[in-house]
């Protein structure tokens, strides 16, 4: 869960492709050193990079916002709901599923 939250926060600094290129190997090594599967770190990072708050983080939203079809206040309200729903989904669905299929066994 901490990798997921870190990925959401890191998404404000760089775009997802740059973050994957720079952080995927250190996160995989960190997970391996802690006794977890490196796959879990990758899955958590990619799911976290999918969460965005501002239109500059997702190209289609930036295009629609740039042409003036969306107000920034409306877009941020929807994106905050999306981030909160993603965190709840990660805790309620994804984490128990990973436990069930054995990805989080040490």
ABEGO torsion letter per residue (X at the ends): XAAAAAAAAAAAABBAAAAAAAAAAAAAAAAAAAGBBAAAAAAAAAAAAABBABAAABAAAAAAAAAGABBAAAAAAAAAAAAAAAAAAAAAAAAAAAAAAGAABX
